């Protein structure tokens, strides 16, 4: 990645404490998530870390749940508040899309309350809940 940052899918590089803090205290979709839940989520996902080239400090994160054949769910996209507005989020989404493109996935799904413009730049469009789709909440 340009601009002094690099993106890696190596889960060993993740600063799990830092990203758990970000998500559990500052991300509306993950407030209160336990460290144990975060670690399980990491273990079952394709993870993207963004790191400052100068010192290796993690400055962004995204997680993808996928079978790498038909479907992917992009989630937990987070950029450190100190570097927001510098292009890190766009570079992260671009890296995720580039990584998944060779898989020929039929659909990449995500949910956002506030970043529609960012994702639209990479071909994501809004969708009404399709007829026939169902969900089940767990106790």
N, C-alpha and C positions, 0 to 999 in steps of 0.2 A: 504494500500500500504506500502511496506517496504521502507527502506532508509530515513525515516523521513518525508514522504509525505503521504497524504491521498487524496482519490478521492471521490467526492460526486456528486450526481445528484440533490441535493437540490438547486433550483434556488434562494432561499433566501440568500444563502451563497455567491453568485457571487458578486465580486467587479466589478460592471458594468462600473464604470468610468475607472478602470485600463484596463479591457479587451477591452473597446471601444478605449482607447488610443493605445493599442497594435495593434489592427486590423486596425484602421483608419490611423495610421502613419507608421507601420512597416510590414504589411502583404500585399504582392503584389496584392492579390485578393480582398482586401477590402479597399484600400487606399481611403481616403476621405469619407468613409461611415459615415453618420450622426449618432449622438447619438440616435435620434428618430428611425432610421432604425434598429439600433442595439437592442434597447429595444423591438421593434416589433418582430425581429428575435428570441430573447430570449423567448418571450412570446409564440411563436408558435413552439417551438422546445424542444427536450430532451437535456438538457445541462449537461456537465460534467466539474466540476471545480477541479483543482489539487491545494492542499493547503499544505504549509509547516507546519508540525506538531508542530514545536516549537512555532510559533507565529500566525498561521492561515492565513498568507499572501498568496494570490492567486499567483500561479506560472505557471499555465497552464489552457487551456480551449479547449473544443471541443463541437461542436453542431451537433445534428442529427435531420434531418427532416424525419419523418417516420409515417406510418399508423400503425406500430407495427403488421402488418399482412402479407404484401407482399413485401414491399420496404422500403429502408432507404437511405438517402444521408448524408454521413459524411462530414462535412465542418467546416470551421473556426478553424481548429486545430492549436493551437499556444502554444509554450512554451517560457517562459521568457528567454531572451538571457543569463541572469546570470546563469541559470541552464541547459542550453542545453548541451548535451553530457553526462549527468548523468543518463540516462535511464528513465527520466520523460516522454518523448514522447512515448516511447515504452510501458510504463506502462499505459499511457492514452489510446492508441489505443487498448491495450489488454483489458482494462476495458470496452471500448465501445463495442468491439466484444462480451465479456462475457455477458453484459447487453442485447444485441440484440439476442444472440443465442437462448434462449428459445422461441422467437417469430416465429422461423422457416421461416424467411424471404427468399424470392427467390433471392433477390439481394441487396447488399449494394454497393452503387456507391460513388465514390469520384473522385476528380480531383486534380492533383498535378503537379507542374513544377519541383520540386526538391527533393522530399522525396520518390521516388519509392522504394528504398531499405528498408526503414522503413516499409512501408505498405506491401511489399512482404513477410516480416517475419511473417505476420499475414494472409497470404493466398490471398492477393489482387494481381491480375494480370492485365496487360495492356489489353486494348481492342480496336480494331478498331471500328470506328463508325458503329454500326450494321445497315444493310439495313432496311429501314422502320422507323428508329428513326427520329423524327423531333423535331425542336425547334422553338419557336417564340419569337423574341425580343419584348420588350414593349417600347413604346415611352417614 
